[in-house]
Amino acid sequence: MFRIFLSTLLFFVLSMNAFSQTDGDAVEFVGIVKKQVANIYENPDEKAKILRRFYRGTKLIVFEVDEEEWLKVKINNTKTGYIKRDDVDFKNTLKKEAIKNSYKYNKVSLELKSVIERFNINFSESMYFQQEGIVPQFEYMDLLFKDGFLKAEIVYTTKTKFENERTAGKENPFAEELKDFIELLFFKMMIYEAEFYRINLYKYNNNGKLEEKVLYATFEYKYDDEQFKVIKNKKGMIWNFVKSNIPLEEVFKYYP
């Protein structure tokens, strides 16, 4: 039973279109017209045909940013058009970082959140958890881009059946699966073009009654076009090029 579960998890990790740089489905978010009257154009050009006029306070579904100047929006859920980015406000509909970052950045952030959530559900609803009462989990913290680095900040933690159960030092039977999952996250991040990709892995440090996050491990990959052609077609190959501050075989050997 245990080996069957491991095989199922491995299939899950490798079957989510990890090795791809394509954009996939669009990411939709909500903006609010801030101009008294804003035009919706057929093309991203102020000389283009005006399809509609929206007034201040109107909510719009935005699903594409064109060169940071124009936003592609839905009209009545059937047509699409373009509005000047300066005519739309996001401060009441998006987190601060989503306002200043590009469409691809927001897409990667949502991709990471989604795949981590699916990973956690898969483990927490497993027969293994019902029998053993402990499984690994991840928590999404943040995605940052600065000085050529795209950095994902994630917490490595556990889920237990029993409150206050001590997990630190317990051997983790899913070390290989978690290594595969980190590889998956790297490939998801590569939707966004950067020179370096880094995953900062945190864990909770019990400090009396307070739980604080401390940096546990870091993984860093420098992007190279020719290298990518090789590693995307062979599971695990990326680890030949990733720098880690902790030996890879030690990172997930134990629960945090």
C-alpha positions in Angstrom: 0.0 0.0 0.0 2.8 2.4 1.0 4.7 1.8 -2.3 1.5 2.3 -4.3 0.9 5.6 -2.6 4.5 6.7 -3.4 4.0 5.8 -7.0 0.8 7.8 -7.1 2.4 10.9 -5.7 5.3 10.6 -8.1 2.8 10.5 -11.0 1.0 13.5 -9.6 4.2 15.5 -9.4 5.3 14.7 -13.0 1.9 15.1 -14.7 1.1 18.8 -14.2 2.8 20.2 -17.4 5.9 21.0 -15.3 8.4 21.2 -18.2 6.9 24.1 -20.2 7.4 27.8 -20.7 4.1 28.4 -22.4 1.6 30.9 -20.9 -1.4 28.6 -20.9 -4.7 30.0 -19.7 -5.0 33.7 -19.1 -5.1 35.1 -15.6 -8.1 37.3 -14.9 -8.2 40.1 -12.3 -10.6 43.0 -11.6 -9.9 46.7 -12.1 -12.1 49.7 -11.6 -12.4 52.6 -14.0 -11.0 55.7 -12.4 -11.5 58.2 -15.2 -14.8 60.0 -15.5 -15.3 58.5 -19.0 -13.0 55.8 -20.4 -13.0 54.5 -23.9 -12.7 50.8 -24.8 -10.9 50.5 -28.2 -10.9 47.6 -30.7 -7.1 47.6 -30.8 -4.4 49.0 -28.4 -4.4 52.3 -30.3 -6.2 55.6 -29.5 -7.0 55.9 -33.2 -8.7 52.6 -33.3 -12.5 52.1 -33.3 -14.2 52.8 -30.0 -16.3 49.8 -28.9 -17.7 51.1 -25.6 -17.4 53.9 -23.1 -17.3 53.0 -19.4 -17.8 55.4 -16.5 -16.0 56.0 -13.2 -16.6 53.1 -10.8 -17.3 50.5 -13.4 -15.6 47.1 -12.7 -13.7 45.4 -15.5 -12.3 41.9 -16.0 -8.7 42.4 -17.1 -6.9 39.4 -18.6 -3.9 40.7 -20.5 -1.4 43.5 -20.3 0.0 44.8 -23.6 3.4 46.4 -23.2 2.4 47.9 -19.8 0.4 50.7 -21.5 -2.8 48.9 -22.5 -5.1 46.4 -20.7 -7.1 43.9 -22.6 -10.6 43.6 -21.0 -13.8 41.7 -21.4 -16.9 43.5 -22.7 -20.2 41.9 -21.6 -18.4 38.5 -21.3 -18.5 38.1 -25.1 -16.2 40.6 -26.7 -12.8 42.0 -25.9 -11.3 45.4 -26.2 -8.4 47.6 -24.9 -8.3 50.4 -22.3 -5.5 52.7 -21.3 -3.8 51.3 -18.2 -3.8 54.8 -16.6 -7.6 54.8 -16.8 -7.9 51.8 -14.4 -7.3 51.5 -10.7 -6.4 48.3 -8.9 -5.8 49.4 -5.4 -9.1 48.1 -4.1 -9.1 44.9 -6.1 -5.5 43.6 -6.1 -2.7 43.2 -3.6 0.0 45.9 -3.7 2.5 43.7 -5.6 0.0 42.9 -8.3 -0.4 46.6 -9.1 3.2 47.2 -10.0 4.1 43.9 -11.7 3.4 42.4 -15.1 0.8 40.0 -16.3 3.3 37.2 -16.4 4.4 37.9 -12.8 0.9 37.6 -11.6 0.4 34.5 -13.6 3.4 32.8 -12.1 2.3 33.8 -8.6 -1.1 32.2 -9.1 0.4 29.1 -10.7 2.6 28.6 -7.7 -0.2 29.1 -5.2 -2.4 26.7 -7.2 0.1 23.9 -7.6 1.0 24.1 -3.9 -2.6 23.9 -2.9 -3.2 20.9 -5.0 -0.1 19.2 -3.6 -1.3 19.8 -0.1 -4.8 18.5 -0.8 -3.4 15.4 -2.4 -1.3 14.5 0.7 -3.8 15.5 3.3 -6.6 13.5 1.8 -4.4 10.4 1.3 -4.9 7.0 2.9 -1.3 7.4 4.2 -2.3 10.4 6.3 -5.4 8.6 7.6 -3.1 5.7 8.8 0.0 7.5 9.9 -1.3 10.9 10.9 1.5 13.0 9.4 2.4 14.3 5.9 4.5 17.1 4.5 3.0 20.4 3.4 4.1 23.7 1.8 2.8 27.2 2.4 3.2 29.9 -0.3 4.6 33.2 1.1 5.7 35.5 -1.7 7.2 35.9 -5.1 9.8 38.7 -5.6 11.7 40.0 -8.7 14.7 42.2 -8.2 18.1 42.5 -9.9 17.5 39.6 -12.3 16.4 37.2 -9.6 12.9 35.7 -9.4 12.6 34.5 -5.9 9.8 32.3 -4.5 9.4 32.2 -0.7 7.8 29.0 0.6 7.4 27.4 4.0 8.2 23.7 4.5 5.9 22.3 7.2 3.7 19.4 8.1 0.1 18.4 8.8 -0.6 16.2 11.8 -3.8 14.5 13.1 -3.0 15.4 16.7 -2.5 18.9 18.0 1.0 19.8 19.3 2.5 16.6 18.0 6.3 17.0 17.6 7.4 16.4 14.1 11.0 17.7 14.1 13.5 14.8 13.6 11.0 12.3 12.4 12.1 10.6 9.2 10.2 11.8 6.1 9.4 8.9 3.7 8.6 11.4 0.9 12.0 13.0 0.4 12.3 12.1 -3.3 8.7 13.3 -4.0 9.4 16.6 -2.3 12.6 17.0 -4.4 10.5 16.4 -7.5 8.0 18.9 -6.4 10.7 21.6 -5.9 11.8 20.8 -9.5 8.2 21.4 -10.6 8.1 24.8 -8.9 11.3 25.8 -10.8 9.7 25.0 -14.1 6.5 26.9 -13.2 8.6 29.9 -12.3 10.3 29.8 -15.7 7.1 31.2 -17.3 8.6 34.5 -16.1 11.9 35.4 -17.9 14.7 36.0 -15.4 18.4 35.4 -15.2 18.3 33.6 -11.9 15.5 31.6 -10.2 15.7 31.1 -6.5 13.5 29.2 -4.0 13.9 30.2 -0.4 12.5 27.5 1.9 11.5 28.4 5.4 10.4 26.4 8.4 8.7 27.3 11.6 10.9 27.8 14.7 9.0 27.3 17.9 9.9 30.1 20.3 7.8 29.7 23.4 4.3 30.4 22.4 5.3 32.2 19.2 6.0 30.6 15.9 8.4 32.5 13.6 9.7 31.5 10.2 13.4 31.0 9.7 15.3 30.4 6.5 16.0 26.7 6.2 17.3 26.0 2.7 17.9 27.9 -0.6 18.0 26.6 -4.2 19.3 28.7 -7.0 19.3 28.1 -10.8 20.9 30.2 -13.5 18.9 30.1 -16.7 20.5 29.0 -19.9 18.6 28.3 -23.2 20.7 25.3 -24.3 20.7 23.9 -20.8 17.0 24.2 -20.5 16.4 22.1 -23.7 18.2 19.3 -22.0 16.8 19.5 -18.5 13.1 19.9 -19.5 13.1 16.5 -21.1 14.6 14.5 -18.3 13.3 14.4 -14.7 15.9 15.3 -12.1 18.4 16.7 -14.6 17.9 20.3 -13.2 19.6 19.3 -9.9 22.9 19.0 -11.8 22.7 22.8 -12.2 21.0 24.0 -9.0 23.1 25.4 -6.2 21.8 24.4 -2.7 23.1 25.5 0.7 22.2 22.1 2.1 23.1 18.7 0.5 20.1 17.7 -1.5 19.8 14.3 0.1 19.6 16.0 3.5 17.0 18.7 2.8 13.8 16.6 3.1 15.3 13.6 5.0 13.3 14.6 8.1 10.1 16.5 8.8 10.6 20.1 9.9 
